[in-house]
Amino acid sequence: GQQVMQIPQYQHVQEGEDFTTYCNSSTTLSNIQWYKQRPGGHPVFLIQLVKSGEVKKQKRLTFQFGEAKKNSSLHITATQTTDVGTYFCAGGFGNEKLTFGTGTRLTIIP
Amino acid sequence: NAGVTQTPKFQVLKTGQSMTLQCAQDMNHNSMYWYRQDPGMGLRLIYYSASEGTTDKGEVPNGYNVSRLNKREFSLRLESAAPSQTSVYFCASSVVRPNTGELFFGEGSRLTVL
């Protein structure tokens, strides 16, 4: 089936530590998107990756798309309290649908 | 710029009651979607409309119906609400066809079915 697995489900880090969340699919993805949802809010688009091996950076955030286009990661360097929220990946399978991962909830310990 | 607007924001229903969630976007987007979000389940697609005049089932369509009223509006109807439909519902839209572009989400509608 077209499932996207995301780990970990929860991550608690000290402020200033790094954070990484991973997404995996058993089948090749056409693209992958990342979203952030603040507590009580709605998902907000962060980025889309399309090419095999693609790496994109947004300030302290680094996004990677695997060579086989079956996995992706989001890495945050030196977390800040503003990074709190749930991070979702969403995989495209070329059939007009995006399948969301279950999300990683990041909490920051000041 | 309103973006994607959903109403109502909160609703409590009794089992068996019906209701319609309304969604409108002012960005001239072609595609619109309804998702539900449950703890530990992520976002699951209920129905989507790739363009005005078309609708298609997503992962969890049972118990729901949709109407793409025009390019701006996409409504979700629960004909006979069940406790399993207690959830947060998000409407979203995108410029291009599904799966290829950024999704813009509304603020969500929290539904409780007793």
HADDOCK unambig.tbl for C-alpha pairs under 7 A between the chains (distance, minus, plus):
assign (segid A and resid 41 and name CA) (segid B and resid 107 and name CA) 6.54 0.50 0.50
assign (segid A and resid 42 and name CA) (segid B and resid 105 and name CA) 6.42 0.50 0.50
assign (segid A and resid 42 and name CA) (segid B and resid 106 and name CA) 6.77 0.50 0.50
assign (segid A and resid 42 and name CA) (segid B and resid 107 and name CA) 5.37 0.50 0.50
assign (segid A and resid 42 and name CA) (segid B and resid 108 and name CA) 6.67 0.50 0.50
assign (segid A and resid 43 and name CA) (segid B and resid 105 and name CA) 6.38 0.50 0.50
assign (segid A and resid 45 and name CA) (segid B and resid 102 and name CA) 6.38 0.50 0.50
assign (segid A and resid 45 and name CA) (segid B and resid 103 and name CA) 6.70 0.50 0.50
assign (segid A and resid 92 and name CA) (segid B and resid 99 and name CA) 5.45 0.50 0.50
assign (segid A and resid 94 and name CA) (segid B and resid 99 and name CA) 6.96 0.50 0.50
assign (segid A and resid 96 and name CA) (segid B and resid 98 and name CA) 4.71 0.50 0.50
assign (segid A and resid 96 and name CA) (segid B and resid 99 and name CA) 4.90 0.50 0.50
assign (segid A and resid 97 and name CA) (segid B and resid 98 and name CA) 5.91 0.50 0.50
assign (segid A and resid 97 and name CA) (segid B and resid 99 and name CA) 5.12 0.50 0.50
assign (segid A and resid 98 and name CA) (segid B and resid 99 and name CA) 5.26 0.50 0.50
assign (segid A and resid 100 and name CA) (segid B and resid 42 and name CA) 6.37 0.50 0.50
assign (segid A and resid 100 and name CA) (segid B and resid 43 and name CA) 5.81 0.50 0.50
assign (segid A and resid 100 and name CA) (segid B and resid 44 and name CA) 6.96 0.50 0.50
assign (segid A and resid 101 and name CA) (segid B and resid 42 and name CA) 5.98 0.50 0.50
assign (segid A and resid 102 and name CA) (segid B and resid 40 and name CA) 6.06 0.50 0.50
assign (segid A and resid 102 and name CA) (segid B and resid 41 and name CA) 5.24 0.50 0.50
assign (segid A and resid 102 and name CA) (segid B and resid 42 and name CA) 3.96 0.50 0.50
assign (segid A and resid 103 and name CA) (segid B and resid 42 and name CA) 5.96 0.50 0.50
